[in-house]
């Protein structure tokens, strides 16, 4: 039997899968009993401790060996050293800065605050559909962290933990697929240097977390062929459920998991009771609860029956074409691109040409825009790893032993699983289209990268000096990403840009840099200037927000509740004295009225007005604090 235990212990992945499933199942159960609060989680903690004690007494052991081997600073140990450096930088960024991921502040964190008010996961009356429709896997990590700390500073912990597990899991999966151990050892340190994985390691983005569950689902399913241990199939099944529980767009990735399970399915018959229990856990921690929720309230399991989000593709051809072009553009972008504006101007000209009009009709959210700095909202695998994987593929195809790919059973089966991953990727591209596809498909990247690494020539090319240099350059290219990122800069960015801008006030590039870092620096609490206008005695505040981070208005946490003002509840706010926060753009978009018209319709008066920048692309917006129901109260 081949030894597939990587230097980074895979046993820790079992504990991570159990913890993830336990927290997801606990969140669903507590919501069912309306106990999603501190008392409920204290009960869950007690049950968890009791289960650990019972398992220990029954002889269950999970060894936690985090040994990276003996460290000798020679050339062949440079890649693990770079991984440790990247992990340390990502951890420092997560510790220094409050979470400021835009999606996290717009709907993932706010939905948690809504749930905790009612002590349950429920359908929220809001104009932000993602607050209800999106999968809840990452939120079930965030809820207990918030309940016990009453803050958001530790929300990055699930991502950094998964990032640390990624090398060992990728090594294990590659060896099980049939890759050479030398190839697996090198690439286990390279994959985490992918921009999407590293950018989210210190963040609350929920895309990269699913990649680790995908690796675990394939690894444990393949491992069961050798171990003949049904527990490996159970771990694989739960991990596969967690892949979909993080994002519903990951559902196609169940295909490679099912294919990896096929040779060992007969093991499931040996422990039917345990298998049935795992099947129940699968349903609870997967996308199934969210799908049922969406089906109940919208008539479609995705929550978007009419395609209003613009993400559903009505043409497979244009879906695949648009995604290929977009992914190529995003993954070709270097971590630093000072001339992004020139590139974007050229891309806009190209998009407006007649040849692109049909594509834009079928793919409304298509874009090939670049940023001056790579950011987590759109980061892909990265230009360095893409070039390295392509070079490995070309060298492997030119190797003289390609016949081994179909004559050796292990390589043939591994190649089939990688092909199923590519097929799942193709299915995603045919069905979905988003401007953020490069990060949304983070869980698809490992199997796409693994394919070329199974070629017999992959090991030979790694002995070449040019490949080693290119590999180190690919890993090093991720350092500027984590150091310069506007979300969590590890250098005095604002100070430097302010001084440079003051010395060269006419330099538009310096002014742009200052604005980028300033907006990102304020994003975690971007509506803070409005809080001073909110009366202390008002425990509920209305908000006409649209796609805006609303967490600011909930602070200090536990002092007030924010309720979205939408057409369905507009009359309630108009007929009683309420405090409402609204922006010009949001009122126009949601109600089709100008701000003065809407204030009259709401029988309101303006208490205060502030100009704020919540998103750089939108620029400055006027925000109003309005007391509604004034005319109604006067009439009474």
Secondary structure, 3 states (H helix, E strand, C coil): CCCCCCCCCCHHHHHHHHHHHHHHHHHHHHHHCCCCCHHHHHHHHHHHHHHHHHHHHCCCCCCCCCCCCCCCCCHHHHHHHHHHHHHHHHHHHHHHCCCCCHHHHHHHHHHHHHHHHHCCCCCCCCCCCHHHHCCCCCHHHHHHHHHHHCCCCCCCHHHHHHHHHHHHHHHHHHHHHCCCHHHHHHHHHHHHHCHHHHHHHCCCCCCCHHHHHHHHHHHHHHHHHHHCCHHHHHHHHHHHHHHHHHCHHHHHHHHHHHHHHHHHHHHHHHHHHHHHHHHHHHHHHCCHHHHHHHHHHHCCCCCCCCCCCCCECCCHHHHHHHHHHHHHHHHCCCCECCCHHHHHHHHHHHHCCHHHHHHHHHCCCCCCCCCCECCCCCCCCCHHHHHHHHHHHHHHHCCCCCCHHHHCHHHHHHHHHHHHHHHHHHHHHHHECCCCHHHHCHHHHHHHHHHHHCCCCHHHHCCCHHHHHHHHHHHHHHHHHHHHCCCCCCCCHHHHHHHHHHHCCCCHHHHHHHHHHHHHHHHHHCCHHHHCCCCCCCCEEEEECCCCCCHHHHCCCCCCEEEECCHHHHHHHHCCCEEEEEEHHHHHHHHCCCHHHHHHHCCCEEEEEEEECCCCCCCCEEEEEEEECHHHHHHC
